[in-house]
Amino acid sequence: QRKKAREARAVSNYMGADATVYDQLPAELTTEFTGYDGLECQGTVTAITTESEVTEALTEGVKGTVVTDKTPFYGTMGGQNGDKGEICLADGGRFVVEDTIHLRGGKVGHVGFMASGMVKTGDTVTLKVDASGRQNTCRNHSATHLLQKALKTVLGSHVEQKGSLVAPDRLRFDFAHFQAMTPEEIQKVEELVNQEIHAGLPVVTEVMSLE
């Protein structure tokens, strides 16, 4: 059973304690995130894996993960789904990104398949995030914050986030409360959230230290 579980994990995007194909990547490789400034950038392919091994290239139809030195793709983190999109080569080759994940050591992995052509380590590529998917995910992320504030206002300051999911098509917000919410409380929370959405408040991104 342990062997089965390890094999299943080796092809999943979960960076658990057991060894995965990603552990074979050079530790010194890192990825710079440029996705706050734009949804497209040029980068260099620094590493490639298939579902089971590190490789130098991916050919048409093959599934794998592409790591680059820079990326506008946001990796799955804190309940928020990773970006989807495509990585394009100068010769017309195209890698479809179905998920974006964080790997150990500050690397970002673009998981997907080679739709056409071939991608090799060292190639200069153009990384393009699916803009509508990112935009909808951002909206739902903002909505979770508005929802938490509204719940605190209506139910009390004891309300704390216990988990969440942020996807392009929906959000889920888990929280603790003494009892089920009444229809009136739900309506009040909805009104408060919608009020803030309609206010069209500016959204500003600042990258800061933890302190």
N, C-alpha and C positions, 0 to 999 in steps of 0.2 A: 504493500500500500504506500509506503514511504517513497519507493522508487517511482511508482505511478504518479504520485503527487508532485515529485520533483520534475518529472518529465513534462507534466501539464504546466507547471510554473515556468519552465524554460521557454515556452512559446507564448506565455501571457505577457502583459505589460506591467505586471506587478513586481516591484523591486523588493522582494522579501529577503529573509536572512539566508536562504539557501542560494547556492550558486546559480546564476542564469547566464545566458550567452553574453549579456552586457558586462558581466564581471571580467570578461576577457579583453575589454577595451582598455587602451592605455590610460593610466590614472591621470596623466598630466593634461589630457584634452578637456577643454571647457567650452561652453557656448555662451556668447553674449546675446542677451535678449534686447531686441530693438522694437518690439511690438507696441510700445507706448507711443512712439513717434510716427509709426506707419504700419501698413499691413503688407508691405512688400519690401524686400531688400535683396542685395546680392551677397552670396556667401561662398565659402569653399568647403567642399565635402572633406571631412577629416576622418571619418570612419563609416563603415557599412557592415551590417550583419544580415544574414538570412535568418530564418526562424530558429536555426540551431547552431550557426557558427559565424565567426568573423570572416569577412570576405573582402576582396578588392573591388568587386563589381557586382551589379545586379542587372540581369537581362530581362527583356520583355516577358511579362506574365509572372515573374518571381516576386514573392512576398518578402518583405524585410524591413529594416530600420536604417534610416540615413541620419548621420550626425554631421552638423556643420559648425563652422566657427562663429557664425552669427545667425540669428533667426528672429522673425517677427511672430512666430508661432508660440502661443501660450500653452504651457504644459498643464495637464490635469493636476490640480492642487486645491486644497481647502474646499473640496466639494464641487469645485467648478470644473466642467468638462474641458478637455484640451481642444485646441483649434483643429479644423480640417482645412484642406486646400490642396495645393500642388507645388511641386518643385520642377522647374523647367530648365532644360539644357539648351545651349546655343544652337545645337544641331536639330532641335525640334523634339528631342526625347522628353518624356514626361513621367514623373513619379507622383502617384496620387496619395496624398496624406490622409489617412482615415482616422488617425489619433495622434496626439502629441503627448509625450511623457517625460518626466524628469528622471534622469539617471544619476547614479552616484558621481560625486566629484564635480557637480555643476554642469553636467552635460544635458542636452535636450535631444531626445530621440523622436524622429518623425517616422511613424509606423504606417506602412501601407504596401503598395505594390507598384511595380514598374508597368505602366500602361503602354508605353512605346519606347523604343530605343534602348540605350544602356547608360547607366551612371557608374562612374569610377571614382575611387578615392583621389582627391586632388582636383577634381572638376570644379570649375566656377559655375554656379547655378543661380537662378532667380527663384526666391521663395515667395509664394503668394498665398496669403490667408484668405479663406472664403469670407468675404466681408459681411455678408448678411448673417451668417452663422455667428460670427464674432459679435456683431452689433446686437443681435437678439440675446446672446449670452450675457453681454454687458448690461443690457436692460434688466434682465432677470437677476443679475448680481446686485444691481442698485436696488431692485425691488425687495430683495431679502433684507437689506439694511433698513429700508423704509418700513417693512413689515415688523422687524424687531422693535423699532422705535414706537410704532403704533401699538403693538402688543404691550409694551411697557407702560404706555400712556393709559390704555384701557384696563389692563389687568393688574398692573403694579410692577414695581421695580425688580421684583424677584424673578421675573421672566428672563431666562438665559438660553442662548442657543445651545442645543445638544447635538446638533448635526444638521447638514443641509446638502442639497443637490442643486447645482445651477447648470442648466442645459439651455440650448437655443430655444426649445419649444415649451419649457416649463421650469418651475422652481419648486423645491420642497424645503420646508423649514421646520425642524423639530425643536420643541421647547417643552419645558416642564411647567405645570400649573396644577393647582389643587383639585380641579374638577373640569369637566367638559365645558367648553365655551357655550354660552347661550346664543340663540340666533341674533339677539340684539347686540351682543358683544362683537360677534362676527361682522355684522353690518357696520358697526361703529369703526372697527379696524379697517374694513374695506374703504369706508368713506375717507378716513384719514390718509391712507396710502394713496388713493386716487387724487385727493386734494394736492398732495405733494408732487405727484406725477404731472398734474395739470399746471403746476407752478413753473415747470420747465427750468428747474434750478441748474446753474452751470456745473459741469463736472470737470474738476481739475485734477490732473495726475501729478503727484510729487513722489519722487523716490528718496526715501530717508533712511537713516540708520535706525536700528531697533530702539535705541535710546530716544 
